[in-house]
Amino acid sequence: MQTNNDIQEAITIENLSHDGRGIARIEGKTVFIANTVPGDIISLRITKQQDKYDEAELINIETPSADRVEPFCALYNQCGGCQLQHVSIDAQRHFKAENFITRLTQAVNSKNCKISPPLIGNDKNYRRRARFGLSISKKDKIARLGFREKASNELIDIEQCPILTPGLNQALAEQRPLLLEQASRAYKEITFVEADNGVFVTNSTSDEPSSLEPCYKTEGLNIHFPADGFIQVNSLQNEQMINQAMNWLELESKHKVLDLFCGVGNFTLPIAKKVKSVTGIEGLADLVATASSNARTNEIDNADFFKADLFDECHKLPWFRTQKYHRVLLDPGRQGAFEISKVLHLLKAEIIVYVSCNAATLIRDIQELEKQGYQLYKAGLVDMFPHTTHTEVMVQLKKAKPPKKKKSNIFRF
């Protein structure tokens, strides 16, 4: 690794990387520069030199891009929670979608793929779940409740956050004094989540269990979930995502559907209202129990839930081995669904819809599904996490029809 202390001027930022850094090219070599926006003309200093790319620090913005905006949070330059507030929201969505589609179409067969417009919503006050750190700093002995600083393990104190819902900000203001009193040098995580029936605070020093279980409504259903468990953080985008997934599944009343990585039934139960039967598979027993309870609470009798490790061999399990499904939905975590993707062709599903928060593992798994005869037909971005580099994406794959065999004219006279 080499460095270059010379300042280079009049460098134009051409694009935005998937991790939010600006991309420039100097003498044909790619250079990554944080805190820049496509269209900026800047001066920079190279800080790291690699064989195929360099990294640089921003020295000065000579001419700002039309897509550069003033961050709306006073703590943006210190807090590590957001990475893109200096980029206009329209530009964020454009570059996120462009990055995803470019990576996707370069890696898989996309000749039949239709690119769908991004699903968008509010870009502020959208986050209904947040995990805060609580500790007394070893450096200055001050108790802090907040997020980690940029490129640091130190906490930055957060009193209000413009990304959080008003309900979470109110709860944060109410809980802060008590939580700060309970801080110690031992790092703790405090989770705030806003449900339709209130705000829940977990992992705090309080041992009093809540008599309520959080729930939210979607598609006319009440979905309960563990207060310290997973929930899609953006409620509006979750609604849009569910609707699009069901549309892309092209559901009919005769269908049997398999929902893999089903959680508490976020997709499973809305799907159940439209098909003959749906089976949800989840790796955590507590979530399977909650999903089953949600089905009973909502008087749904055509949804079954089973526990299975989807990162292990599953094709011999009864829900797989003895069943045929018309449709499959996948919604894994960041690690993707590589193992189960290897055997999905055995189910003979006509359509697979895959929802992902990690484009890299999604693309890897599509490549595996292509080997089994599936083709990409639709793809699009879900803007679940505005002002961050994180994305949610969705694709539709269909089983390719085998080519028609030409009749042989041999022995015909």
Sequence and secondary structure as in RCSB ss.txt:
>XXXX:A:sequence
MQTNNDIQEAITIENLSHDGRGIARIEGKTVFIANTVPGDIISLRITKQQDKYDEAELINIETPSADRVEPFCAL
YNQCGGCQLQHVSIDAQRHFKAENFITRLTQAVNSKNCKISPPLIGNDKNYRRRARFGLSISKKDKIARLGFREK
ASNELIDIEQCPILTPGLNQALAEQRPLLLEQASRAYKEITFVEADNGVFVTNSTSDEPSSLEPCYKTEGLNIHF
PADGFIQVNSLQNEQMINQAMNWLELESKHKVLDLFCGVGNFTLPIAKKVKSVTGIEGLADLVATASSNARTNEI
DNADFFKADLFDECHKLPWFRTQKYHRVLLDPGRQGAFEISKVLHLLKAEIIVYVSCNAATLIRDIQELEKQGYQ
LYKAGLVDMFPHTTHTEVMVQLKKAKPPKKKKSNIFRF
>XXXX:A:secstr
 B    EEEEEE  EE TTS EEEEETTEEEEETT  TT EEEEEEEEE SSEEEEEEEEEEE  TTB   SSTT
TTTBSS S TTB HHHHHHHHHHHHHHHHHHHS  TT EE   B   SSS B EEEEEEEE TTT  EEEEEEBT
TSSSEEE S  TTB HHHHHHHHHHHHHHHHT  SS EEEEEEEETTEEEEESSS     SS  EEEETTEEEE 
 TTS   SBHHHHHHHHHHHHHHHT  TT EEEEES TTTTTHHHHHTTSSEEEEEES HHHHHHHHHHHHHTT 
 SEEEEE  TTS  TTSHHHHT   SEEEE   TT  HHHHTTGGGGT SEEEEEES HHHHHHHHHHHHHTTEE
EEEEEEE  STTSS  EEEEEEEE          TT  
